[in-house]
Amino acid sequence: MRTGYPVPQWHVERWLNAESPLTLEGLRGRVVLLIAFQMLCPGCVITGLPQARKVKAVFSEQDLAVVGLHTVFEHHEAQGQVAVLQAFLHENRLDFPIGIDAHARPGALPDTMLEYGLEGTPTTMLIDRRGRLRLLKFGHVDDLQLGAAIATLIAEERHASAQGDLAVDGDSSQDT
């Protein structure tokens, strides 16, 4: 995947912490922070998931959706149990929606991981309000850098909307 281009729909076999399945189309109009993780990934447990939890606490849900993608590519026996994942989410106070990446081909990489070309976990992605990838980073993203990137996307989209509204208003006022 390349930044600036639309993000393909993720392939999720089950959602946790969500009343109904999430789609990128359904999240249009909000910036999306997508964190791809595994329960047994030290970087995910130490930095990626706590960071996602903090981001969810700081930014308005009207502007930003925080979504997790449990994308297991190793230790399937230990990480592939839904009950174990549910306990992990509970113990780590992760209350944002978590999708379990589908495995259409047993033994292969998870479907979304494969389609997105992810290198591993944690991977942080920012998707703008129009569904375009704006950040893709394998490994840790500094808290300040991530916060600034999110704030920039939120402000950018607000500014674009405000300018669009002004242009429409300006055009109609010239016609009168």
HELIX and SHEET records of a PDB file:
HELIX    1   1 GLU A   25  LEU A   27  5                                   3    
HELIX    2   2 PRO A   42  GLY A   43  1                                   2    
HELIX    3   3 CYS A   44  GLY A   48  3                                   5    
HELIX    4   4 LEU A   49  VAL A   58  1                                  10    
HELIX    5   5 HIS A   76  GLN A   79  1                                   4    
HELIX    6   6 VAL A   82  GLU A   91  1                                  10    
HELIX    7   7 ASP A  111  TYR A  116  1                                   6    
HELIX    8   8 ASP A  143  ASP A  175  1                                  33    
SHEET    1   A 6 VAL A  12  LEU A  16  0                                        
SHEET    2   A 6 ILE A  98  ASP A 101 -1                                        
SHEET    3   A 6 LEU A  64  HIS A  70  1                                        
SHEET    4   A 6 VAL A  31  PHE A  37  1                                        
SHEET    5   A 6 THR A 123  ILE A 127 -1                                        
SHEET    6   A 6 LEU A 133  PHE A 138 -1                                        
END                                                                             
